[in-house]
Amino acid sequence: MTQKKKFENKKDQLVGKAKETGGKLTGDKELEAKGKSQDTLGKAKEKLDDTKDAIKGAVESAKNKLTSDKD
């Protein structure tokens, strides 16, 4: 995962938490829900990117193993 993606995902989580908290403090249920959604979206993107990285690593490892077995 690139640093830019990590930053964007964490930013979504942070802004989402801020909106959620602001909504709770002011009694604005819509803002609270939007914040919760944005936070969850940031977490989901982070998990997806982590999974992509893990799959890439596994594929590279398998390729390297297959290549070295041919020698």
N, C-alpha and C positions, 0 to 999 in steps of 0.2 A: 504494500500500500504506500502510495506516495505521501510525502509530508503534507502536501496541499489537501489531499483527501482526508488525512487524519485531522488536520485543522478544521476543515469544513464539517466533519462529523462531530467533533467536539464542540464547535461553535453552535451547531443545531441543538445539541444537548444542553448547552449552557443557556442559550437564548430561550429554549423551551422551558427549562426550569424557572427562569426568571419570569416568563409570562405566566406560568402556572402559579407561582408564588404570588405574583401581582394580582392575578385573578382571585386567589383565595383571600388575600388581604382586603380587596375591594368588594368581594362578593360577586364579581363578574364571572359567572359560570362559563360563558362563551370563551373568554380569554384564558381561563383555567384549562378548558378542554383543548383549545388550540395549542397551548403550551405543552400540555401532556402529549399531544400528538407529535409535535415537533421534537420533543425529547425522545420519544419512542422511535421516530423515524431516524434520528441521528444514531441511536443505539443499533437499530436494524442495519443501517448502512455500514456501520463499523463491523458488525458480525459478518455481513456479506463479504466485505473486503478481506477480513481475516480468513474466511473460508476460501475465497479465491486464492489468496496467498498460500494457504496450506495445500490446496489442490495443485497449484503450480509447482510447489516444492516437491510434492509426491511424484508428479509427472517427470520432473527433471531428474529426480532420484532414480526412477524406474528406467528412464532413458539411459542414464549413466551406467546403471547396472547391466542393462542389455548390451550396451556398447562395449563395456569392459569384459563381459562374458564371451564376446566374439573373438577377443584377442587370444 
